[in-house]
């Protein structure tokens, strides 16, 4: 019975890595698409940041470019699982900043953000899994050390 349980636990470890990869891919796609929309018309994006999104401490033009950059760089890191926990944590707090900066989002918009936050928090706590660049680097560094 112990061997059966051990095999089930072992199999679930592999499934958890697939689940982490799926979560990384899904969340990255959401942020990437948002960044691509912003990039297509920076004039419109700057106007949105000037009149609708109220990012504390940053001028609207800076916030527009910074937000676009974040939404294009961090999803790539997340999908690759390169600095996976850092990327997930950064996007987790970025997600919160989005809600704070755009209070007119309404409950429907906030409810969209909640599962993203949950997945990002999970990836921050548990890491990107073995199907990631982080895991490959860790194995390589462990062998070298």
Long-range contacts (C-beta under 8 A, 24 or more apart in sequence): 16-126, 16-129, 17-129, 17-130, 17-131, 18-129, 18-131, 19-129, 20-122, 20-123, 20-126, 20-127, 20-128, 20-129, 20-131, 20-132, 21-81, 21-128, 21-129, 21-131, 21-132, 23-119, 23-122, 23-123, 24-78, 24-79, 24-81, 24-84, 24-88, 24-123, 24-128, 24-132, 25-79, 26-119, 27-75, 27-78, 27-88, 27-91, 27-116, 27-119, 27-120, 27-123, 28-75, 28-76, 28-78, 28-79, 29-75, 30-116, 31-70, 31-71, 31-74, 31-75, 31-78, 31-91, 32-71, 32-72, 32-75, 32-76, 34-71, 35-68, 35-69, 35-70, 35-71, 35-72, 35-75, 36-72, 38-64, 38-67, 38-68, 38-71, 39-68, 39-72, 42-68, 52-102, 52-104, 53-101, 53-102, 54-101, 54-102, 55-97, 55-101, 56-100, 56-101, 70-94, 78-123, 78-128, 80-132, 80-133, 81-128, 81-129, 81-131, 81-132, 81-133, 81-134, 81-135, 82-132, 82-133, 82-134, 83-134, 84-123, 84-127, 84-128, 84-132, 84-133, 84-134, 85-123, 85-124, 85-127, 85-128, 85-134, 88-120, 88-121, 88-123, 88-124, 88-128, 89-120, 89-124, 91-120, 92-117, 92-120, 92-121, 92-124, 95-120
